[in-house]
């Protein structure tokens, strides 16, 4: 027989076998688009606009559906009800960490972000206990954030009202808060040790793999040290990047909407004044500022999809069968952009979090930190930083854009799993 014909027949058989094996298991899972062999439904996902792709598919297959990202099925949760039912009502079962091949080799299932099972539970418990012992959740943490807010303001004064890219300075501030908690002290923004800190933490895993360590340390000790290094990296990365990106996006939106900035500054002047530092007690008396910060977090949609989850055991969910080990992707975009909860969700509007009397209005759909067992453990610290840093900046500076507000672009740039603001410059004009 012609070798080419044999090859074609073989490939055809493999194609049909792969298609059959995928479709044979789909009867148990939620519905979804028919996958192609090997690549699954990857061609149906626009990586530049995952939110839109998942929304379009939900219109066809409902709020719970199955995608094949390669050969393995992934269940997508779309909308508040589905996300809440899975992550909160069945939180323990949906608390596993889904496969994340890009980082699995680096983290080896260690740390707090990418681990699962007892490793994750023990690490989370230990980390929270340690951070509480170091002051997390106590008044002393607010003192640390206030101190850093004052240092941030002084660093911004050094720009002398000249155009600057705020990325570096806004990254230093939250990183220094974590440093002050972990190391009991902050760093000067130009301290070389501080500038190298994150890089050195990233290198710790490689250092721990050096031959001398494998030779002179026993394996349990090596694993423990490696696990601590990865956990520390998780704390610094999670505690720095998300907050600094949100702050950077917030300033861009305040440049775009100067009337919003003016109302926040009026509230700051009325409640805090010019001669004392903002404190967390002020937030309850500043509903508009609180609404603006919430709307920033909602609107920027920092993580369109939460990190993949995984079901820890078989579960019957909404009359579907999801077997143990199946990856689950909660669409946080679909919650933050719920048009029933937030009229005109594509529009930046602090009114989404204000009632008819101008008082702050909570929303169950506010899930920028995800929800359930895997929600961000540093939510309280992040919210404190956002309030104290932003109010301190607006108390001391007027924000001057380099272009007319109508020409300012706020379209996010997708960077990995997060949406980041486009590069921009502004002037911090002392008040």
KARATA-V272205 format. One line per field, one symbol per residue. ss: DSSP state (H for helix, E for strand, C for the rest). Layout:
ss: ???
//
This chain:
ss: CCHHHHHHHHHHHHHHHHHHHHHHCCCCCCCCCCCECCCECHHHCCCCCHHHHHHHHHHHHCCEEEEEECCCEEEEEECHHHHHHHHHHCCCHHHEECCCHHHHHHHCCCCCCCCCHHHHHHHHHHHHHHHHHCCCCCHHHHHHHHHHHHHHHHHHHCCCCCCECCHHHHHHHHHHHHHHHHHCCCCCCCCHHHHCHHHHHHHHHHHCCCHHHHHHCCHHHHHHHHHHHHHHHHHHHHHHHHHHHHHHHHHHHHHHCHHHHHHHHHHHHHHCCCCCCCCHHHHHHCHHHHHHHHHHHHHHCCCCECCCEECCCCEEECCEEECCCCEEEEEHHHHHCCCCCCCCCCCCCHHHHECCCCCECCCCCCCCCCCHHHCCCCHHHHHHHHHHHHHHHHHHEEEEECCCHHHCCCCCEEECCEEECCCCCEEEEEC
//
